[in-house]
Amino acid sequence: MEYIFVVLVSFFGSLLQRITGFGFGIFAMIFLPHLLSSYKAANALAGMLSLLSCLVVTASLFRLVDWKNLILPSCASVAASFFAVRFMSGQEDALLRVLLGVFLILLSVYLMFFSDRIHIKPTWYGGLASGGLSGIMSGLFAMGGPPVVVYFMESENDVNRYLATIQAYFALTNLFNTAIKAAAGFVSGSVLIFWLFGAAGMLAGVYAGKKVCGKLNAGLIKKLVYAMMAASGVVNIAMSVL
């Protein structure tokens, strides 16, 4: 049942990502911490599954990647995520689950009410700031998308170049995050087995997403996910405190 649950989470997470353009890590971290025995293992698994998804997309759009635009955000993200993982490795699961709960609630409020109003100028310091914040979020919560989504949307005018560049950014940074989380001991044999099942679900979700993309109301799906994020945040906090 645990393996089937991971397959379902990966399937619907990748389906969401294919339809809306983001959200695999967010969706996965709503459920995986309740399934795996350790928050750190769940964090590593979500990042590993997201890495596979990003590599698939990056390979198909490789020629469109704006590598120059990747340098500053990626460097800032790598540095910030290193310290975030170092911090996480010394904390108890209960505290990490509370932090995840608070973060999910705040992120759901931001995405629902403020994401269209906040812009990051495509400057060198904008790239560093968005990459650094993304690295902290990716290291602690395996969901570093929102800051760099805002930055790359402002700095890449072509939709296809934006998609290729941001997926390449996630592929590079998730690869580093996976390496440092593995070095910290977060990746066990059971995590690798879960990853194999999750990879199958993710690939199926990508295929299904291609079939239904444009036929579903992406805006409504996003709002439902945001509501689930807020509810999951409350549950994480309540379970940790009680």
N, C-alpha and C positions, 0 to 999 in steps of 0.2 A: 504493500500500500504506500509506503514511503517513496519508493521509486516511481510509482504511478503518479503520485502527487507532484514530484519534481518534474516529470514529463508534462503534466498539465500546466504547471506554473510557467515552464519554459515555452510551451506552445502559445499560451495566451499572452505572455509577455512579448514574444517576438511578433505575434499577430498585432498587438497594440503598436509596437515600434514600426511595423510596416505600414500601418494605416495612418498613424499620427506623426511619424518621423522621429519619435523619441519615446522613452519611458520603460525600456526593458528592465534596467536596474531598479527603477522606482517600484515597478510592479513586483519584481522578484523579492525585494527586501520587505515587502508587505507580508509575505508568507514564509520565506525560507527561515527566518529566525525562530519561528514556531515549530519548524519541522526538524531542523538539525539540533543536536544536543548543545552546540556551542555557537554563540553569536559570531565569533571570529571565523569559524568554519563556514557559516552561512554567508558572511561578508566575502570570503575568498571565493566561494562557489559562484555567487552572483557576478563577481568580477570576471571569473574565468568564462562563464557562459556569455557575458557581454563581449568579451574579447573575441570569441569565436564569431559572433554575429558581425562585429565590426570588421574583422579580417575578410569575411565573405564579401561585404559591400565594398571595402577598399580595393580588393582585387579586381572587382568589376569596373571600378571607376578610377583606376590608378592614374591614368593619363591626365585626369582633370584636377588632381590634387595640387593645391597651391602650397608647396613645401616651404617657401619663404615665410608665409603667414603662420606657419606652424611653430616656428622656432621659439619665439618668446613664450607663448602660452604653454607649450610642452615643457620647456625648461622650468618654468615657474611651477607647473603642476607636479613634475617629478620631485622637485625639492620639497614642496609642501606635503605631498603624500608620504614621503619618506618619514618626516617627523610625525605625521598623523598616525602612521602605522606603529611607529615607536611608542607613541602615547597609548594607543589602543592595546598594545601587547602587554602593558603593565596594569590594565584595568580589569575589574571584575565584570562578568556578564550582566549583572543586575544594573550597574551604572550605564553600561553601553546600551542596554535596551531602553533605559530612560532617555538617554541622549537621542537614540533613534526615534523614540516616540515624539519627543519635542520637535525634532527636526522634521518628521513627517507632517506634523500639524502645521508648522510654520511654512513648509514648502507648499502644502496644499493651499494655504491662504494666499501665498505669493502667486502661484500658478493660476488660481481662480480669479483673483482680483487685480493683480499688479503687473503681471508678466508683459502685457502689451504697453505699459506705461514707462517701463524702465529700459534705458538704452545705455550701452557702453560704447563710447567713441572708439573708432578703429585706430588708436594711437599705440605707441610702444608701451606706455604705462597702462593703457586699457588692456592690452594683451597680457601683460604681467599680472595685473590684478585679477582678471577673469581666470587665468590659468592657475594662479595661486589658490584662489577660493575653490575652484574646481578640484584641485589636488587634495585639499583638506576634506572636502565632501566625499571624494572618491575613496580616500584612504579610510575614513571613519565609517562611511555609510554605503559605499559601492554605488553611489549615484552622483556623479560629478557633472551632469549635463547642463543644468540651467544657466550657470554663468557664461560658459563658452558658447552655448547656443545663441545667447544675446550678442556676444562679441562677434562671432563668425557671420551672423545674419547682417551685421552692420558693415563688416569688412569684405564680404564676398557678395558681389552684385548678381552674379549668375547662380541660379538655383542649383544646377548640377555641380558647379564648382563648390558651392557651399556644402552640399551633401557629401561630395567626395572628400573635401578638406576636413570637415568635422568628424567623419568616420575614420579618417587616417589619424586624426588627433586622438580619438578614443582608442584606436588600435595600439598606438605607440604608448600611451599612458597606462592603458590597462595591462599591456605586456610588462611594463615596469612594476606596476602594482602587484601583479600576480607573482613576479619574481621576489619582491621583498616580503610579501605575505607568506610565500612558501619558505623563505629563509627564516621567518619568524615562527614557523611551525604551525601555521594555520591550515596548511594543505596536507591532509592525511590520506590514507588509502581509501577510506570510506567517502571522502570528498571527491576523489577521482572517479569512483564508481558512480556517485550521484551525477557527476559531470557528464559521463558517458550517456546516461539516460536523459539528462537534461539537453544534451546536444541533439539527440534524436527529436525531442519535442520542439526544440528551437527551429530546426530545419523544416519540420512539418509546418510550424507556424509561419515561417517566411513564405513557404509555398502557398499556404491558405490565404495569407495576406495579399499576395499578388492577385488571387482570384476575386477577392471581395473588395479590394481597394477601390474607392470611388463609389461603391454601392451602399456603404454604411455612413451614418452621420458621425464624422470624426469629432465634431464639437461636443456632441452628446456623450460620446465614449470618454472623452477627456474629462468632462465634468463628473461622470460616474467614478472614474479612477481617482480624481481629486477627493471625492467624498470618501472613497475607500481608504485613501491615505490618511485622512484626518481620523477616521474611525480606528484604523490600525494603530495610529499614534496613541490614541487614548487607551486602547487595549494594552499596548506595550508598557505604558506608564503604570496603569492599574495593576497589571500582573507583577511588575517589578516591585512596586511599593507594597502590595498586599502579600 
